[in-house]
Amino acid sequence: MIEVLAPGVLTLVEDAGRPGFAAVGVGRSGAADPAALRLGNRLVGNDPGAAALEVLLGGLEVHALQTTVVALTGAVGPAWVDEAPVDHGAALRLPAGSRLRLGTADLGLRTYVAVRGGVDVPVVLGSRSADRLSGLGPAPLAAGDVLPVGTGTRGLPELSPAAPHVGPARDVPPAPPVPPVQPVLPVLPGPRLDWFAPDALDVLTRAVYRVTPSSDRVALRLAGPPLPRAPRGELPSEGLVVGAVQVPPDGQPVVFGPDHPVTGGYPVLAVVRANGLPAAAQLRPGDPVRFTLAR
């Protein structure tokens, strides 16, 4: 069990999501940075999609009620176990009675705290993820919450009381590099190019956009050169996917995130490829971002 002493700005429980329910209006949700979730789970010996804590900008403090192993991935910032600084991208022993504290993230937006055994909150439609759009899954963490931890791992050895830390699971890749100062998101042409001026895709891939403060897990809302739409009226609502670059009438692109609606009525100019989603998840308000056509 882990007790939440301070939840930070926003801390959610997220796993690999709940695919397969779009037909009834429920999106996949899940970790905004799926690569960071998978790496954290591998470091502590969990299945890749086990539930972890997604921490927005740091500020989380938890109290270990039993000895366990944790790993920090994603956004990078200072962290401590009691008063001892600890590293990101490594499996760390968290003794019973100790406190893990995350300072403000220096680089990136979302830090993932993976716990050996996974965060064992109730399953809703096959997932433990909090979906901010639909309201499914657990509420954001609050001070005083006590989180159960599961027991399923990938066969790592039992914890040694004398060990200051625990080595990672076998064949864990090195931690990914820190996010670039100006990420370039790879995109594929979307299904509604005919609803735009002929040069709209060129405008998207030549310009620099900035993330606006209205961005969240539902979508990155960007500001920059408007993307010219063709005068074709309004499009009937149709299905959406994570990474879809939708363009409302003001011409400013909206990149949908994990909690996106399952349908939308504005045309989609492009779609961010899966390998670009981790970088998109770590963008902060004010950050610049570019797009490039994937090869």
Disulfide bonds with the S-S distance in Angstrom:
none
